[in-house]
Amino acid sequence: MSLDSDLNLTYDEVIYKSPHPESIRQQQKRWLHQVRDKCATIDCLQQAYEHRIEKLIDAWYQAKRLEYLPLANKRDRRSRPFEGHWERCWLLGRDEVCGTYTLYQNGKRICGEWDTFATSTFYLHRIKADSNKKEVAKVTEICEIQSEAISSMCSTAERVDHWGASKQLLSICGNQLRSSETGKICDSTIVDDPYVYSFTPLSATELQRHNEPWLKRCLEAK
């Protein structure tokens, strides 16, 4: 049964991630005896499994959010509120899949990369943005990187035709980075999956990227 396999994979990952694995085990035992074992039809079993998988995924997200809490107070909210590594993760079976923004900020200028996952594929973009308000930024240009050739086109000063205009807005809502084209991106009624601050990119490898021609030009642009 595919749902049985999906549930087992999700359960194992939640047990690994949860700070309270024994509580998850007890919940699973109660579900087995009080819900699954009382099903007499295929439809009942299917609904029981799907509902339980949803509950386990919710538990995984709650445990994942706890990982970010100690980092919240380390973010530079004053001079460089956008700078850092922002992460949004999903649980696909046993695999944790994450999309990221890695942003650098110099005054109102914001430059970096956006790595997102959709249709079973990762898409990597370079972005340029300007912040006219403290925690709201307009992405002015974006370039998708699909190969070394495209990467080179994104980097070349003389060629700008591979950079496209964007209507994307970025906004910091508490300790979250949200993206939208509506302008109401911190509205609590909007349901989305925000990117959560993970860390400031201060490793030697990340700092070296400041020497990349495109990034240096972008950060120094007036």
Salt bridges, closest charged atoms under 4 A:
ASP12 OD2 - ARG94 NH2 3.42
GLU22 OE1 - ARG25 NH1 3.41
ASP37 OD2 - HIS33 ND1 3.76
ASP37 OD1 - ARG36 NH2 3.08
GLU67 OE2 - LYS17 NZ 2.98
GLU67 OE1 - LYS64 NZ 3.18
ASP76 OD2 - ARG80 NE 3.59
GLU83 OE2 - ARG80 NH1 2.69
GLU96 OE1 - LYS17 NZ 3.05
GLU96 OE2 - LYS64 NZ 2.89
GLU113 OE2 - ARG126 NE 3.41
GLU113 OE1 - ARG209 NH2 3.16
ASP130 OD1 - ARG109 NH1 3.05
GLU141 OE1 - LYS128 NZ 3.60
GLU144 OE1 - HIS125 NE2 3.93
ASP161 OD1 - ARG159 NE 2.97
ASP161 OD2 - HIS162 NE2 3.53
GLU206 OE1 - ARG209 NH1 3.03
GLU212 OE1 - ARG126 NH2 3.73
